[in-house]
Amino acid sequence: MAISSRFIATILIGLTIFMALQRLATYQAPAEWDIGMYAVIGHEINQGAHLYQDIWDMKPPAIFATYALAEHVSGYGPGQIYFLSVLTATIIMLGVYCAASTKGPIAGLWAATLWSAAAFNVAIDANLPNTEVFINALMIGALAILMRANRPRHSWLMTIIAGVLIGLASLYKTVVVAPAALLALGHILTVQKSQRRVALMQAIIMGVIGAAAWGITFGYFALTGRSAIFVATNYTYARYYGGNPAAHILESFVPANLLPPHLRSLAPLLAAGLLAPLLGPWKRPSRPAVLLILMAIGTQIAIAMPGKFWGHYYQFWLPVLAVAGGWGLLRLGELAPTRRWLRPALGFAMAGVMIAGQIHWYGLDTEQWIRQRYTADFLTCYEDAKLIDSLLLPNEKVYIWAYETWMYWIIHRPPAAAAMFKGHTLQGPIAPWLAEHTAEQLRRDPPDLIVDWPSDLVTAEHPIAKVIAELYRPAPELGARFPLEFYVRKGSRLDQPR
């Protein structure tokens, strides 16, 4: 049955509107740990700060550049997070459609529908624009392009574009190397033998483009005098943080890591993704199928490589399963051509179950959202952020030596020093430099208030602790609540009797 392009466009636009409306339900929710970090650092970059030198985090630079650019479109605040969330969800949906539609528009539309139903899953933070959504947007585009690049002699431009997308994705997280390498292998193996030499050259060029993305980025940091800290952050610290990837990959097959509890709400998507292989027929898989299988293997490796198994890592599975689910529903319809109701009934049921599991998040106010999604300490810090904002005059500064970087986002005030996350000043190969560098900044321009989250790892000789002991006094009268403590600069306005 032929499907008009107008009908396809209408469905895709409708799904986009649906996802945009869904995300309005979380518009009032505060930025959590990672999102707050990206937004704050992006904002500081726009104010002239130099990444890794004036303000530091362990991530590659693409995520901060993305938030800095988004701020120019939507401003600094909830609108920025909403804009990026809707934009990435839409781009991934289009990529999922393009990849699944290699088997026809019906498969593409079902895949897009399944994606839109799963793309708000709060259990794995799919409602938030974390690094995974940007990687998914780029990698699903590369996958869709390579699925169609089956004639290497005529596909140079397509493979170059795929290489650019993969290279950009790696600047968000280097775990992209796993699915990228497997896609390149699939590109070589799924062409005619007579064209494999050309396909090999194209795979090599894709790798060169990925390396060039990092080379250009390094060149920029070198030209701005930050080559040493760029290498220390993106190589030395990354190796420390990642540990032993081979051991982590083995750990990923432990049931608790392979199918953790927060994936239960995605059971319908997993079931849809398994329809195609379960329904067969078992024959030599097509090029798109081989590439999707390799993408799935690469996804498992990418999730496992850091060894942390945080919930948001599992977002990598969503586009892969959505494409597979579109193909599975297509196959179901082919096996039961006289039961035309079966495919839409099952497809809408699967999507409906996933959407129904999200409805309870709609309409929550900020405090309800925090209580249901985060920790009691998060709510305390949220209340303390509002307290900090009320205590400080517009020209007064604060430094938060804690794990709650997002508090700067709440109060719309800049960090007074480079270290954003307290743990980075206590452990790891960057800690000695970062602690000294931050202490130097605090001495040079001491903020009016320091907010501390006490840690047993902090000694009296720690550079930042020494600054606090010398220049500040505890201020319990200001009303900080556990686990935070307030310190006011001696001689400042806040140090005066109240």
VOGU-3710 file (C-alpha; in Angstrom, 3 decimals, decimal comma):
1> maissrfiat> 0,000/0,000/0,000  1,435/3,337/-1,080  1,709/6,026/1,566  1,765/9,658/0,540  4,547/11,968/1,662  1,881/14,313/3,053  0,562/11,558/5,320  4,092/10,741/6,512  4,829/14,410/7,210  1,540/14,789/9,107
11> iligltifma> 2,310/11,826/11,364  5,859/13,003/12,065  4,696/16,547/12,818  2,000/15,161/15,103  4,559/13,075/16,983  6,791/16,143/17,345  3,921/18,160/18,835  3,143/15,267/21,186  6,766/15,166/22,439  6,844/18,947/22,827
21> lqrlatyqap> 3,656/18,862/24,912  5,020/16,019/27,027  8,115/18,015/27,889  6,050/20,955/29,060  5,144/18,717/32,012  8,741/18,980/33,271  9,355/22,607/32,361  9,229/23,668/36,012  11,562/20,872/37,209  15,004/22,086/38,337
31> aewdigmyav> 18,088/21,103/36,376  19,670/18,017/37,933  23,390/17,361/38,470  24,650/16,875/34,913  22,207/19,212/33,177  22,864/21,973/35,683  26,612/21,559/35,161  26,313/21,876/31,380  24,004/24,877/31,533  26,145/26,748/34,051
41> igheinqgah> 29,405/26,090/32,211  27,815/26,973/28,866  26,602/30,239/30,349  30,043/31,045/31,751  31,601/30,350/28,344  29,192/32,883/26,873  30,358/35,339/29,544  33,983/34,903/28,460  35,204/32,054/30,691  37,714/29,603/29,233
51> lyqdiwdmkp> 36,689/25,954/29,495  39,013/23,782/31,644  41,030/26,848/32,721  38,527/29,249/34,293  35,873/26,592/34,822  36,441/22,834/34,817  34,566/19,594/34,334  35,668/16,166/33,160  33,538/15,975/29,993  34,756/16,557/26,416
61> paifatyala> 33,952/20,038/25,121  30,993/19,419/22,793  28,317/19,318/25,485  29,345/22,690/26,911  29,529/24,264/23,458  26,038/22,921/22,738  24,543/24,522/25,846  26,386/27,764/25,137  24,935/27,871/21,619  21,444/26,946/22,821
71> ehvsgygpgq> 21,494/29,850/25,251  21,699/32,240/22,291  18,444/30,744/20,989  16,377/30,186/24,119  18,094/32,084/26,933  19,614/30,773/30,163  17,114/28,844/32,215  14,288/26,300/31,832  13,640/27,364/28,231  17,149/26,277/27,274
81> iyflsvltat> 16,636/22,763/28,637  13,175/22,520/27,080  14,460/23,698/23,694  17,303/21,169/23,633  15,055/18,356/24,833  12,428/18,921/22,128  15,038/19,532/19,427  17,000/16,357/20,109  13,872/14,212/20,526  12,666/15,428/17,130
91> iimlgvycaa> 16,000/14,896/15,382  16,302/11,372/16,793  12,727/10,611/15,752  13,525/11,671/12,185  16,697/9,579/12,257  14,775/6,576/13,564  12,218/7,028/10,788  14,921/7,250/8,121  16,747/4,181/9,428  13,626/2,017/9,825
101> stkgpiaglw> 12,167/3,155/6,497  14,927/1,285/4,661  12,290/-1,454/4,888  9,477/0,867/3,887  7,588/3,889/5,254  5,237/1,747/7,362  8,203/0,428/9,336  9,551/3,971/9,605  6,313/5,388/10,986  5,934/2,617/13,555
111> aatlwsaaaf> 9,541/3,088/14,641  8,978/6,834/15,018  5,820/6,172/17,032  7,602/3,781/19,380  10,440/6,285/19,787  8,083/9,122/20,689  6,385/6,905/23,276  9,692/5,927/24,907  11,572/9,213/24,572  10,159/10,774/27,749
121> nvaidanlpn> 11,047/7,864/30,029  11,902/9,563/33,318  13,421/6,430/34,885  16,426/6,750/32,562  16,297/10,578/32,361  15,187/10,440/28,727  13,194/13,636/29,327  16,469/15,545/29,804  19,057/16,690/27,221  22,041/14,819/28,642
131> tevfinalmi> 25,026/13,827/26,504  23,346/10,595/25,420  20,603/12,358/23,440  23,108/14,342/21,389  25,103/11,189/20,684  21,894/9,369/19,731  20,924/12,194/17,368  24,262/12,006/15,557  24,695/8,228/15,590  21,186/7,420/14,348
141> galailmran> 21,869/9,818/11,485  25,117/8,011/10,686  23,325/4,649/10,870  20,510/5,767/8,548  23,049/7,080/6,012  25,230/3,964/6,076  22,179/1,719/5,652  21,720/3,380/2,264  25,401/3,542/1,289  25,421/0,042/-0,201
151> rprhswlmti> 27,152/1,030/-3,430  30,521/2,361/-2,257  31,616/3,628/-5,649  28,696/6,069/-5,590  28,526/6,665/-1,819  31,582/8,747/-1,018  29,607/11,798/0,071  27,296/9,678/2,251  30,186/7,990/4,064  31,945/11,319/4,553
161> iagvliglas> 28,802/12,790/6,124  28,508/9,687/8,327  32,134/10,174/9,373  31,475/13,803/10,289  28,452/12,820/12,391  30,436/10,122/14,201  33,350/12,486/14,775  31,031/15,080/16,309  29,396/12,405/18,471  32,801/11,405/19,869
171> lyktvvvapa> 33,308/14,973/21,105  30,406/14,357/23,499  31,728/11,004/24,765  34,518/8,820/23,459  32,490/5,633/24,078  31,173/6,319/20,566  34,279/4,537/19,295  32,600/1,150/19,938  29,473/1,494/17,747  31,468/3,580/15,231
181> allalghilt> 34,062/0,849/14,703  31,369/-1,807/14,314  29,407/0,320/11,824  32,589/0,791/9,786  33,112/-2,982/9,846  29,526/-3,539/8,763  29,980/-1,087/5,902  32,846/-3,233/4,596  31,247/-6,641/5,095  27,818/-5,904/3,596
191> vqksqrrval> 28,888/-4,823/0,109  29,755/-6,955/-2,865  33,258/-8,422/-2,772  34,239/-6,385/-5,801  33,532/-3,173/-3,884  35,110/-4,058/-0,548  38,379/-2,302/-1,299  36,469/0,930/-1,886  34,370/0,317/1,237  37,570/-0,260/3,236
201> mqaiimgvig> 38,956/3,075/2,041  35,711/4,770/3,025  35,822/3,166/6,489  39,379/4,405/6,922  38,343/7,894/5,840  35,506/7,850/8,377  38,083/7,045/11,040  40,369/9,809/9,798  37,479/12,284/9,971  36,802/11,242/13,566
211> aaawgitfgy> 40,471/11,719/14,448  40,463/15,062/12,625  37,551/16,245/14,790  39,729/15,724/17,847  42,787/17,164/16,108  40,953/20,358/15,231  39,566/20,617/18,753  43,018/20,101/20,262  44,396/22,730/17,901  41,861/25,250/19,141
221> faltgrsaif> 42,765/24,620/22,776  46,472/24,717/21,938  46,111/28,072/20,179  44,359/29,450/23,270  47,053/28,169/25,643  45,091/25,242/27,092  46,676/22,224/25,419  48,064/20,725/28,662  44,799/20,887/30,587  42,868/19,692/27,524
231> vatnytyary> 45,039/16,556/27,319  44,967/16,052/31,083  41,171/16,245/31,103  40,321/14,264/27,999  43,069/11,646/28,194  44,630/11,369/31,668  41,413/11,868/33,630  39,352/9,884/31,115  41,643/6,860/31,575  41,371/7,169/35,350
241> yggnpaahil> 37,570/7,504/35,229  37,071/4,693/32,715  39,190/2,124/34,520  39,374/-1,244/32,749  36,863/-1,212/29,840  37,289/-4,949/29,150  36,308/-5,812/32,715  33,372/-3,417/32,535  32,096/-5,064/29,351  32,037/-8,416/31,139
251> esfvpanllp> 30,243/-6,775/34,088  27,576/-5,475/31,722  26,219/-9,002/31,263  25,474/-9,411/34,965  21,642/-9,416/35,129  21,549/-6,342/37,383  23,476/-4,369/34,739  22,003/-5,972/31,633  18,370/-5,402/32,633  18,331/-3,052/35,638
261> phlrslapll> 15,033/-2,218/37,369  14,714/1,190/35,703  14,338/-0,525/32,315  11,159/-2,368/33,299  9,007/0,486/32,036  10,571/-0,036/28,599  9,509/-3,695/28,395  7,046/-2,963/25,534  9,832/-1,366/23,480  12,112/-4,333/24,142
271> aagllapllg> 9,301/-6,708/23,132  8,715/-4,737/19,929  12,426/-4,825/19,159  12,445/-8,624/19,496  9,513/-9,155/17,138  11,606/-9,093/13,972  14,155/-11,759/15,005  11,472/-13,899/16,653  9,147/-13,797/13,677  11,912/-14,512/11,154
281> pwkrpsrpav> 12,302/-15,795/8,550  15,832/-16,899/9,388  17,862/-16,031/6,331  20,914/-14,002/5,478  20,203/-10,569/6,970  20,099/-7,508/4,751  22,652/-4,706/4,991  20,362/-2,556/7,191  19,777/-5,510/9,506  23,498/-6,277/9,831
291> llilmaigtq> 24,266/-2,640/10,591  21,500/-2,499/13,216  22,784/-5,688/14,855  26,309/-4,264/14,965  24,932/-0,993/16,308  23,229/-2,974/19,085  26,495/-4,716/19,979  28,283/-1,370/19,961  25,560/0,076/22,173  26,093/-2,620/24,794
301> iaiampgkfw> 29,835/-1,906/24,765  29,335/1,876/24,928  27,064/1,557/27,963  29,559/-0,722/29,678  32,850/1,071/28,964  32,764/3,633/31,826  31,781/0,905/34,293  29,230/3,100/36,082  25,918/1,819/34,632  24,023/5,013/35,463
311> ghyyqfwlpv> 20,407/4,974/34,324  20,837/7,638/31,652  23,496/5,529/29,879  20,732/3,121/28,839  19,197/5,799/26,606  21,591/4,508/23,951  19,224/1,562/23,513  16,137/3,606/22,630  16,812/4,403/18,934  18,117/0,889/18,270
321> lavaggwgll> 15,064/-0,754/19,807  12,688/1,698/18,110  14,098/0,832/14,666  13,973/-2,885/15,447  10,426/-2,457/16,765  9,319/-0,767/13,542  10,679/-3,691/11,572  9,046/-6,171/13,944  5,610/-4,594/13,559  6,081/-4,553/9,787
331> rlgelaptrr> 6,894/-8,272/9,856  3,862/-8,967/12,029  1,633/-7,358/9,427  3,246/-9,407/6,653  2,596/-12,647/8,533  -1,057/-11,803/9,190  -2,231/-9,970/6,048  -5,867/-10,925/6,632  -5,829/-9,538/10,168  -5,124/-5,933/9,436
341> wlrpalgfam> -6,130/-4,923/12,946  -3,346/-6,948/14,569  -0,381/-4,679/13,789  -2,008/-1,378/14,797  -3,577/-2,992/17,856  -0,246/-4,328/19,103  1,734/-1,249/18,070  -0,607/1,228/19,755  -0,873/-1,019/22,807  2,913/-1,059/23,208
351> agvmiagqih> 3,146/2,705/22,763  0,171/3,251/25,038  1,634/1,205/27,882  4,853/3,244/27,760  2,963/6,538/27,688  0,634/5,457/30,494  3,666/4,791/32,678  4,712/8,432/32,282  1,396/10,175/32,934  1,893/10,402/36,693
361> wygldteqwi> 4,766/12,849/36,075  2,447/15,324/34,372  1,222/18,213/36,449  3,631/17,849/39,378  4,864/21,083/40,903  8,583/21,629/41,531  8,618/20,253/45,087  6,558/17,190/44,137  8,870/16,510/41,197  11,966/16,687/43,410
371> rqrytadflt> 10,446/14,441/46,080  9,470/11,761/43,559  12,543/11,885/41,329  15,515/12,889/43,480  16,754/12,656/47,052  15,874/14,402/50,296  19,248/16,157/50,131  18,340/17,488/46,680  15,222/19,138/48,076  17,218/20,613/50,968
381> cyedaklids> 19,788/22,034/48,558  17,013/23,423/46,368  15,576/25,288/49,360  19,065/26,459/50,363  19,680/27,741/46,832  16,677/30,034/47,194  17,990/31,076/50,616  21,414/31,920/49,138  19,791/34,050/46,476  17,863/35,996/49,125
391> lllpnekvyi> 20,986/36,559/51,258  23,218/37,973/48,515  23,059/41,386/46,889  23,348/41,471/43,074  27,073/42,290/43,162  27,992/39,686/45,805  29,527/36,327/44,909  29,219/32,749/46,093  31,304/29,611/45,722  29,607/26,239/46,244
401> wayetwmywi> 32,099/23,541/47,239  29,680/20,655/46,988  28,153/18,227/44,514  25,186/20,426/43,595  26,444/22,506/40,682  22,863/23,020/39,565  22,410/25,432/42,514  24,217/28,102/40,459  21,547/27,563/37,797  18,793/28,124/40,359
411> ihrppaaaam> 20,261/31,385/41,686  21,579/32,623/38,310  24,945/33,552/39,789  28,376/32,617/38,425  30,735/30,211/40,198  33,541/32,120/41,919  36,204/29,524/40,992  37,012/26,733/38,544  36,113/23,546/40,424  32,438/22,774/39,977
421> fkghtlqgpi> 32,144/19,357/41,619  33,757/18,861/45,021  34,830/15,296/44,345  37,059/16,445/41,503  39,150/18,452/43,989  39,576/15,442/46,288  40,313/12,423/44,105  41,782/11,654/40,707  44,771/12,824/38,683  43,400/16,351/38,217
431> apwlaehtae> 42,624/16,918/41,911  45,992/18,416/42,989  46,044/20,970/40,175  42,325/21,741/40,393  42,398/22,227/44,163  45,412/24,575/44,003  43,993/26,447/41,006  40,613/26,903/42,684  42,217/28,023/45,946  44,297/30,578/44,050
441> qlrrdppdli> 41,161/31,974/42,386  39,384/32,186/45,742  42,310/34,048/47,302  42,594/36,440/44,381  38,914/37,368/44,408  37,276/35,920/47,534  33,500/35,526/47,262  31,225/36,818/50,008  29,830/33,369/50,786  31,181/29,822/50,533
451> vdwpsdlvta> 28,783/26,899/50,714  30,384/23,615/51,805  29,219/20,011/51,805  31,562/18,477/54,443  33,547/15,396/53,481  35,781/13,030/55,467  38,276/13,222/52,582  39,025/16,877/53,327  42,018/17,537/55,586  43,123/20,796/57,175
461> ehpiakviae> 45,930/20,950/54,603  43,658/20,843/51,583  44,203/24,088/49,614  40,527/25,068/49,552  40,049/24,143/53,217  43,002/26,386/54,100  41,408/29,318/52,255  38,160/28,796/54,147  39,959/28,580/57,486  41,981/31,744/56,836
471> lyrpapelga> 39,437/34,048/55,193  36,042/32,821/56,379  34,073/31,966/59,491  31,174/29,536/59,958  27,787/31,259/59,767  25,117/28,899/61,141  22,940/31,937/61,858  22,240/32,256/58,125  20,097/29,147/58,244  21,887/26,512/56,152
481> rfplefyvrk> 20,406/23,052/56,512  22,187/19,709/56,655  24,192/18,623/54,670  25,317/22,142/53,687  27,276/24,640/55,774  27,661/28,385/55,130  30,896/30,355/55,567  30,993/34,149/55,271  34,063/36,154/54,347  35,477/37,951/57,365
491> gsrldqpr> 34,754/41,673/57,158  32,081/41,292/54,474  28,523/42,594/54,758  27,321/39,114/55,701  29,847/39,036/58,549  28,168/41,979/60,278  25,877/41,389/63,297  22,362/40,565/62,182
//
